[in-house]
Amino acid sequence: MIVSIFNSIIFPIELLIASYICAVKIHKRPCWAGRMGLSVAAACAYMLAVDKVLPGTMLVKGILTFLSTVLFCGVLLFWIYDITLKDAVYCCMIGYAMQHFASCLYIFMSILLYGKTPAGMWVNRSNVFLYIVVYIFSYGLLYLLFARNLPKDGEYIINFGSSAEAFVLVVPVALVLSIIEKKIHTDPGQIMICQIYEMIACVLVLWVQYWQKRVVNLEVEMTVQERMFAERRRQFEQSISNIDVINHKCHDLKYQIQALKTGEMSENKKLAIDEITNAVNFYDDSFQTDNEILNTALMEKSMVCRRYHVAFSAIVDGKKLGFMNPMDLYVLLGNALDNAIEAVRKIKEEEKRVISMRVYAKDELIILQIENTCTEDVNLPEDGNPATTKADRNYHGYGIGSIRKIVEKYNGSLSLRADGQIFILTAVFAR
């Protein structure tokens, strides 16, 4: 009786464990541990009910059991993790590929070591030690190779249609083979061949998902970067127009201020005129780098810094960056300085809000370096990008990605490093 119950519930338990492993990086709902425990109990009860209720032949019943169990486990994952129902079902399909691979490997190793299937029963895990070792090895290996790379920033970004095609083409074939194996269980050689095919099919499914994820990521990245580039172009054109108007107005104001200074003035009037003069001088061609694009970008960002009380300094030889396309230069500096401004704005003490920029030549190299203070120590992950604090995590990293692409376009190298509470971006180009 106990063995029969165990045989009935082992599949959903294995599937849920595999799905949980695939969902490790997914955002969890409140009371996550309690929800997980209840989901295991619900899956077991569901499987016992399905085993008694579903009609049909062994093949039909097997397929219906598989489909209904995967969908039910998907609903449970949706209840446990903060993802869409579609992504939850997708996660279960990934989990099934892992579970089925492990099951096939267990049967294969049992025949290889003992010359027979596990106690002649397909779901009776008679050799507990072999069972545990095989499943831990399989789940761990497949997670490291494929599953861990599928989620990004706590959620799945997938082309669900393309992903479903792989499952529709491969998984049912493997499922049918499992049913066939029950008919030929007297021939260990044929069973081992079927297990090998099914393991290959499962690995193929996971491999397809991995490459689908890469394709989708590239598509998203290209779309976002095209959007960012178009926005930068619009911003650049607007900035040129605005700064040109400001410079002309400042030029006219200088003469008007000079006229006001004639004759006797009270102390208050003198102070007011001096304050206006300082403001006009700031906006009147603050940066002269021998590079019009560079002047525009620095003027634009210096005004933003002034608004947020950020100390901004730039020691720049504009001629050194003359080899770059104007839009490339504007996008590079715009993204880099925007990131720096975003970081320093979080600092409460205004005197600690500092951004410095240098462009200089050293030997046969041209170096662009931007430093900014930050609120806390910066930890750079393996991809070299600082962790995001933005609400839209899907688009995080494309600013740095855009900078890196532009630098690499000119055969340069980009480095990001943290020195305590100082973040340093360095782009190096050969002359």
HELIX and SHEET records of a PDB file:
HELIX    1   1 ILE A    2  CYS A   22  1                                  21    
HELIX    2   2 TRP A   32  VAL A   53  1                                  22    
HELIX    3   3 MET A   58  ILE A   80  1                                  23    
HELIX    4   4 LEU A   85  TYR A  114  1                                  30    
HELIX    5   5 PRO A  118  GLY A  120  5                                   3    
HELIX    6   6 VAL A  128  LEU A  145  1                                  18    
HELIX    7   7 ALA A  147  ASN A  149  5                                   3    
HELIX    8   8 PHE A  160  LYS A  183  1                                  24    
HELIX    9   9 PRO A  188  LEU A  260  1                                  73    
HELIX   10  10 GLU A  267  TYR A  283  1                                  17    
HELIX   11  11 GLU A  292  ARG A  307  1                                  16    
HELIX   12  12 GLY A  318  LEU A  321  5                                   4    
HELIX   13  13 PRO A  326  VAL A  344  1                                  19    
HELIX   14  14 GLU A  350  LYS A  352  5                                   3    
HELIX   15  15 ARG A  393  TYR A  395  5                                   3    
HELIX   16  16 TYR A  398  LYS A  409  1                                  12    
SHEET    1   A 2 PRO A 151  LYS A 152  0                                        
SHEET    2   A 2 GLU A 155  TYR A 156 -1                                        
SHEET    1   B 5 ALA A 311  VAL A 316  0                                        
SHEET    2   B 5 VAL A 354  LYS A 362  1                                        
SHEET    3   B 5 LEU A 365  THR A 373 -1                                        
SHEET    4   B 5 ILE A 422  ALA A 430 -1                                        
SHEET    5   B 5 SER A 413  ASP A 419 -1                                        
END                                                                             
